[in-house]
């Protein structure tokens, strides 16, 4: 195999992992535009200096490691300027109170599925420290905010499982909807603080359409999509959620995504 073929193969591997980096960056920053900015900066850094990419690691771990170096070098910024208002201002205020590296470790483990030794490689720590950071993050974020959640899911067993997970976390459920129209009607009647939504619903309607309609009527709400079709959301268009869980999911993935989404929410009914 020639050098050019090897470089081309690596480029393709990185391209395959890029949607996951973008998902992580958006969950980390709580903002689609900011997350994509950091993902783009990661690619630019690797183009400028290919030694940043550690080829002794797996492609995904090496890519996330470069991202983390960019993130840390920027100071893992918390924007508390006057220009930051509303939901983003509250999010940044909460972010400032977390233990250093805990959000990163939790997202890398629960959402992206990295093992603790891989997290250690990404954030340049020991595996034991990475494990401790995940535990600290779960405690800090799950206890930070509680609120009212609407579930849009047509499979009854899955809906009840999700309900049990989020209620165990201390949240309450406003409604469970099985179709687009049902979801819109329920949201109008009893406005939630956050929505957990599947994509493909019982009558072949779209959870994406339901969410778009609800956001259009009620304004910004944190959204977590739980879907077997992630490629239908990682398109670069809005709404492209920061929190996207692929079926089959784990309980820890749901807990992490809900905690993250609630952490960045700013509706008045949320209780600290």
Secondary structure, 3 states (H helix, E strand, C coil): CCHHHHHHHHHHHHHHHHHHHHHHHHHHHCCHHHHHHHHHHHHHHHHHCHHHCCCCCCHHHHHHHHHHHHHHHCCCCCCCCCCCCHHHHHHHHHHCCCCCCHHHHHHHHHHCCCCHHHHHHHHCCCHHHHHHHHHHHHHHHHCCCECEEEEECCCHHHHHHHHHHHHHCCCEEEEEECCHHHHHHHHHHCCCCEEEECCECCCCCEHHHHHHHHHHHHCCCEEEEEECCHHHCCCCCCCCCCEEEECCCCHHHHHHHHHHHHHCCCCCCCEC
